Amino acid sequence: MMWSCFKPDHPRRDRQKIHKFIKYEHPYREETRVFFLLVPNRIWVKVSNRSGIPITEEDLQHPGGFWHSIMSQSQLSKESRKRGHY
């Protein structure tokens, strides 16, 4: 990925959905995709403690780290992911 997105201080309105704002801006005509921010271990531990999902050695060794551990847990429902809880 050769670009990134940004969150403006004053987002502009979406032309198709007047009541919504565009929170994150991407380069014009570039295909968008998910990107995973780095999660520090201290935050990972907080999420683990709160959710009751232990951090395994495999999770620590995996290149995907935090996100690998979250997405591999069957305890997390699709609805929970949609709402952005984890």
Secondary structure, 3 states (H helix, E strand, C coil): CCCCCECCCCCCECCCCCCCECCCECCCCCCCCCCCCCCCHHHHHHHHHHHCCCCCHHHHHCCCHHHHHHHCCCCCCHHHHHHCCC
